[in-house]
């Protein structure tokens, strides 16, 4: 692990993805603006670019956890591609602090479907990021609307970038850019949805929550997810050691585990009843059958009391091969 941490090769790979995301964005915009495409091709390219830019958020996640100034600015640059620069603040200072508690809009509740989760998580993430940055700047005696605001910095890059694309490629960008942006955001929401579904940290007698531990994240260790996501799905070790580089993240067999890699779980989440049939038994097993130790969607507790009671969970539903 020490040798892996020191090997710059892996860090250079993350740097190289940053200009690739800009190239994909500009190239796709040029194509739809200059080539004859029908409506299906237009939407297909916008959604494909959205998937690519969802991966930009993952690159920003990896670089944003680093302490070096260059890495942190590279994170802001790549997050600006998809207009989600506030993630730099929200994730590092908010999600990692509040994960697996009711205070975290990026932790999904058992019984909550991904669509209602998105309406809570996306605005909640921006609100928490702004509040955190406002507090930080006030403590430093600075105005929240100054250029020291690390939410405004990537936002300015996004505005300049998108304004340039609109000027060069015309009004069609007013449709193309929002579609790819929204679908890029959806990739992040999908990851947040599956990574901590139903998990809850124990509340201590002093009113605070226990320190987060590896078992407060759903782990996964599948080849496709590893290749695509800079080992994001080795999520338990990441939350235990946020600054650890992706190539050094470890997998342990005794951690709560997803039955499939991220692509398979993203697909299952689109059908809420299917996703619950796969995951609810696993959550109950994680809590050793105690519903009081699970974070449950408001209004769903009675349903789960009727469904599970105090009995041990049955075998979870099978997942298709990734």
Buried (B, 14 or more C-beta within 10 A) or exposed (E): EEEBEEEEEBBEBBBEBBEBBBEBBBEBBEBBBEEEBEEEEBBEBBBBBBBBBBBBBBBBBBBBBBEEEEBBEBBBBBBBBBBBBBBBBBBBBBBBBBBBBBEBBBBBBBBBBBEBBBEBBBEBBBBBBBEBBBEBBEEEEEEBEEEBBBBBBBBBBBEEBBEEBBEEBEEBBEEBBEBBBBBBBBBBBBBBBBBBBBBBBEEEEEEEBEEBBBBBBBBBBBEBBBEBBBBBBBBBBBBBBBEBBBBBBBBEEEBBBBBBBBBBBBBBBEEBEBBBBBBBBBBBBBBEBEBEBBBBBEEBBEEBEEBBEEEEBEEBBEBEEB
